[in-house]
């Protein structure tokens, strides 16, 4: 039986840190060029996450004794990688909204107000929705949902990517290793 347990946490933390830092750098670039609220560009973050999950699972598989990884282990590697990265991104998000740009939340609410108006909601409905939203949109709450949302999306992406990267260990190799021990 392969002995990857000691490296599991180290590998996912390492790739999680790389992924988290990559996402923070990308978000800083968007913020500097004043495009942090541009929805189409935010989808590039998903491509970065998918790439990070892919590299994490592939690296873990290729470093194993048998160059194999089960589907369940691959999903676990992907999800844990994203969870670690989301903690870094959540920390950045908290710092950004609390200290760097305290008006960013208001900008988000203003954009939401405009979107509701284009959908044809009345001023009263818009005010009610914005008032309810503003009670929950705080730096801490946003950071919490960064972690929660990332874990959810990371799970979905990991389920898909793991299907392509899984490689079951050979039963002959594992029996040879057992006989040699």
Order of alpha helices (4+ residues) and beta strands (2+ residues): alpha-alpha-alpha-alpha-alpha-alpha-alpha
